[in-house]
Amino acid sequence: MTGESHDVVVVGGGIGGLANALALTRKGLRVRVLEQAHRFGEVGAGLQIAPNCTRILHHWGLLDEIKSLGVLPENIVMKDAVDGGVLSRLDLRDVERRYGFPYMVIHRSDLHGTLLRACQRAGVDLVNDVTVTGYEQADGGAVAVHAGGREFGEVVLAADGLHSVARRIVSDDEPVSSAYVAYRGAVPIEKVAGLDVHPKDVVVYVGPRCHFVQYPLRHGEMFNQVAVFESPKALAGEADWGTPDELDGAFAATCDQVRAGLPLMWRDRWWRMFDREPIMDWVRGRIVLTGDAAHPPLQYLAQGAIMAIEDAWVLSEHVGAQGRGRSADWDAALAAYNAVRPEHCRRVLTTARAWGNLWHHDGEKREWRNAVLRDRDVYDYTYVDWLFGPTARTPDQLPPMFPEYDTPRPMTA
């Protein structure tokens, strides 16, 4: 066990781990982050951050920096992947007026880098090359076990992802495969100059057992694409699932705009889509799950990174409500966190699955889906109010996050 004392040990230096470290340091706690990689960083391409995330980044003083790195798209446009027809649209300028904070798209590494720099400025103890292999309860706290020793904290937060070691303490479940595969690709904007793309929008093409997403990154200097499809090889249990020939076959019947973007995908790497069944208890003693360790979702609501940041906000606010710095009542704070976050995240996980099924309908179900989406009013927020509004909490446990948003606003026409 190290001689230096820390109030909180965070296992995992991804977006969720750094968000927790920053939020708790802001509450006066001493935090150490253990990351197994040689350096802190993120892989991948773009991600979307909705008002329920930009609201928190604003509170942490990071929104201006995030805006300087990302893009504020004008619309989310949903199209049919087969005929290219517009099905529905969300006016993102009106979204910002309604919820008070913007909807953005940003490169994963840019969001991660912003959080990393904020942690460095705040004095978080950031440690690389540490692989945590186990967790133990201890008097007055918990311990993260690794090859180089044991790290004690009054609380150990497990932000160790989909394959979390700590999750085994609260559940014997395994990741659930959807048999869907994702290809990604972020290219200089010049690469799509001759294509029929929307350079100021997030566009989602939904098709039979596949979908295709496009949006700009880094002030429009880059263009991000994501192609997702059901893999016949994965369904059959074959090892060589998701190969480029499956990618091309899955999108062979889609419209010209989709097929024109496929050659720009990274074809040397692809990702299997997993989630887990929701669990309603994330706390064992002083060991706490957060982020994908607690609630890895499928990607259809674009809420994975957002939920991790929300976890950090909610936990830190409950800690702050139970006492400042080292005087915090951890048992009360963890009980309050465990009372509000699992139910919200359960709804995100199950809704994401349902939304994915809706996107991938074929035949008569596709025609029904298209009719329903075309009938939706642009300013109907029924499907996003529960996501984009203030972070879930119970009124007797936390002060209002932003009082001006406690009173419902009239819908902007």
N, C-alpha and C positions, 0 to 999 in steps of 0.2 A: 504494500500500500504506500502511495506517495506521502511524503511528509507534509506537503502543502495542502491546506484545507480549502475545499470548495463547497459552496452551498448546494450547487446543482452540477451534476455530470450529465452531459448530453452525448449520446452515442449516435454518431452519424453527422456528417458535415454537409449534407445537401440543403435544399431550400428550407425544408421543415426544421432541420436541426439548427441552422443558423437563425431562423426566425425565432425559435424558442430561446436561443441563447441571447439574442438581442433584447427580446421582450422582457426576460427575467433580469438581465443586467440593468435595464432601465428602471426596474423596481428595487435596485439597490443590492442585488445578490451577486455573489462571486460565482462565475460559471466557467466550467472547462468543457470544451468540445473535443471528442475523440473521433478522428477520421482515419479509416483504414488506408486510403490512397496516399500516394507520396505528396500530393499537393491538393489544395482545395480547388474544386472546379466542377463544372456540369457538362455533360454530353447531351446531344440532341439538337433540336433546332428551335422552332417557335413554340410559344404557348400563349394562351389567352387569359387575361386577368380582368374579371368583371368588377362592378362597383363594390361588391362585398369584400374585395381584396384591396382595391385602390383606396378605399376608405381607411383601411388599417395602415397602409403604407403612408398615407397622408398624416395620420396620427403619429407615426414614428418619424416624421420629417423627411421621408424618402421619396415622396411622389414627384417632386420637381426633377430629381435625378432620374427617376424611372421614365418620366415624360421625355427627358432629353435623349434617352436611349431607344425608346420604342416608337410605336405608331398609334395614333388615335384614328381608327377606321371610322367611316361614316355610316356603314350599314353592315348587318349580317344578312346575307341573301341566301336563301335555300332554293336550289334548283333540282329538277328531275335529271338524274344522270343519263337517262336514255335519250330523251328528246331535248334536253337543255332548257326547258321552259321554267320560268320563275314560279315558285310555289308560295313563298312567303318572304317577308322582310321585317327586320327589326331596325328601327331608326336609332342609331347609337348616339346621335346628338340629343335626341329626346330622352334616351335612357339616362344620359348625364343630367339633364334637367330634372328628371323624375327622382333620381336617387342621390343626386348631389355630387357624384364622383364618376369619373369616366370609365368606359370599357376600352381596354388597350390590348395590343398584341406586342410581344417582346421576345427576343431571343432568350432561351433558358439561361445561357451563360451570362447575359446582361443582368437579369434579375438576381441570379446567384451572386454575381460580382458586387452588385449594390449592397446586398445583405452582408457579404463578407467584409466589405470596406466599413460598413456601419458597425459590425462587431469589433473590428480592429480599433476603430475610433473609441468605442465604448469600453475597451479593455478586456474583452473576452479572451480567455486563455485557449488558444487554438493549437491543437496537437495533431500531427500527422503520423502515419505509419503505425497505427494502433488498431488491431483487429480484436474486437471484443468477442469472446467465445462463451461467456456465461454471465449470469446475474445472481446475486445473493442478497438476501435481507441482512441487515446489520442493526445493532443497537443504535437507535437514533437516526437511521438512514438506510442506505443500500450500497451495494458494491458492484461495479462492472469489472469483470475478470478478463484479463488478456495475458498474452505470453510474457509481457514485460513486468507484470505485477497486478495490483488491484487498486482501483480508483474508487474512493469513498465519496459519497455526497449525501446530504440530507435527503435528496431525491435524485434518482437516476432516471433520466428521460430517454426512452428508446425510440430514436428516430432512424432506425436501421432498415426501413424499407419493406418491400413486398415479402422478402424471405427473412423477416425479423427473427432473430434468436430469442428475443424477449417475449414474443407473442406466444411461444410454447408454454410460458408460465401461466397464461390465462386461457389458452385454447389449444386443442390438438388438431385443429383444422389445417388444410393444405390450400395453396393457391388454386383457383378455379380457372381452367382454360376455356376461353370462348371459341377457340378454333379460328379466330380472326387474326390476321397478320397485318402489320403496318410497315409501309415503306415511307421514308421521309426524304426530303431534299430541300436545302436552302441554297439558292443560286443568286448571283448578281442579277439585278433587275434587267440588265441588257439582254440576258438570256431569254426573256419572255417578251421582248419588245415586239416581235412579230406575231404573238399569239393573242387570241381574243380573251384577255383577262381583265379583271376589275382591280386596278392598282390602288384604289382607296377603300376597298371593302373586304370583309371576310366572306368568302363564298363557299358554300357546302353543297356539293352535288350528291344526292342520295339515290341509290340504285339497288337493284336486286342483289342482295348479299355483298354489297360493296358501297363505299362512299369515297369522295375525293374532296379535299379541303385546300383552299388557296388563300393566302393573304400576304401583305407586304411586311417587311421587317426593317429595322434600323433606318427610319425616316424615308422608307421607300427605296433604299439603296439595294435591298435584297428582297427576294421573293420566296416565300415558304410554301411547300406543297406536302400534303400527307395523303397517301393512298392506302386504304384499308379494305381488306377483302376476306371472305371466308375461304380457307384453304382446304381443298378436297383431301390433300395428303394429311393434314392435321386431323381432319375428321376420321380418316381411315387409320389413324395411329401410326403413320409412317414417319420415319426419322427426318427425312429430307423435305420438311414442310416449308411452304412459303417461297419457293424458288422463283426466279424471274419469269419463267415460263408460266407459272401459276398467276403471277401478277398480270401479265399480258392477257392471259385467257380470261381472267375475272372481269377485265374492263373492255373486252373485245366488242361488246354490244353497246357501249356507251357513246355519248355524243362526241363530235369532233373536238370540242373545247377540252374535254377530259383526256381524250387519247393524245392530243397534242402535247399535254403536259407530262405524260408518262415517261418519255425518254430522258427527262431531266431528273428523275428520282435517283437517289443513291442506290445502285444495284448490287453493291458488294456487302450490304448489311440490311437486316430486317428484324422486326421484333414481333414476338408472339404476344397477344393481348390477354392479360390475366386480371382477375380481381379476386376478392375473397368474400365469403359469406359475412354479413354484418355480425358483429359481436357487441354486446351491450355493457360490457365491463372491461375497462382498459387499465384498471389500477389493481395492483397486488402489493399491499404494504406501501413501500416507498418506491416501487418500480412502476413506471407509467409509460403506456404506449402513446405515441403521437404520430401524425402523418400517415404514410402508407403502412407503417407497422400496425396501425389501428384500423385503417379503412382504405385500402387500395381500391380505387374505382376503375371501371372502364371509362374511356375518354369522352363519351358522348355529350356530357354536360360541361366539359372543359373546366372541371372543378378540383382536380387532383392537387395541384400546387396550392390552389386557393384554400382548400380545406386544411392543409398543413399550416398555412399562415394563420387561418382562423383559430386552429388549435392553440397556437402560440399566444394569440391575442387573448383568448378566453382564459387560458390557464394563468397568464400573467395578471390579468385583471382580478381574477379570484384570489390570487396570492396577495395582490395589493389591497384587496378589500379585507384580508384577514390579518394585516399587519405589515409594516414597512420593513424591508430588508430581512435580517436574520431573525427578527421577532415574529415573522409570519407563522400562523397556525397552519402547518402543512396538511394535517389530516383534514381540517375543514376545507381548505382550498382544493385538495384533490377530490374530496367527496363532491364538492360543488361542480368541478370540472367534469367529473364522471356522471353527474346528473344531467348535464345539458348537451354535451357534445355527441355521445353515441347515437341518440335518437335522430338528431339532424343528419349525421353522416350516414346512418342506416337509410334514411330517405334518399339521400344523394345516390348511394350505391344502387338501390333497387330502381330508382327512376332512371339512372343511366342505362341499366340493362333494358328497361322497357323502351327507352328512347332509341337505343340501338336497334331493337327489333322493329320499331316503326320505320326507321331509316331504310331498313334492308328488305322491306316487303316486295313481293313480286305478284304478278297476275292481278286478280280482283282486289286483293288487299292493297296493292300499289295504287290502283285507281281510287280506292276509298281514301287512302292516305293523302293523295294529291288533292282530292276534292276538299278534304277537311282543312288542309293547309292553305289552299287558295281562298277558302272562306274566312280565314282568320283576318281580323282587322290589324293593320300595321301597329296600332297603338293599344292592342290588347296585351296586357302584361300578366294575365292569369297564370301563365306557365313559368314566370321568372320572379314574381314578387317574393316568393318564399326563399329564393336564392339570393337575389340582389339586395334585399333589405338588410337592416342591421343584423349583426351576428346574433345567433340564438343565445338566449340567456333567460333566467328567471328573474322577474322584476325585484324580488326581495333579496336577491343575492348580489346584484351588481347595480351601480349607478348607471343611468342612461349612457350609452356609448356616445351618441351624438343627439342631444335632446331635440334638436330641430327636426330630426327624422322620426320621432316617436309619434307625431301626428300625421295620419295619412294625408297625402297630397292629392289634389284633384288631378285626374288624368289629363295630360297635355294632348290636345287634338291637333 
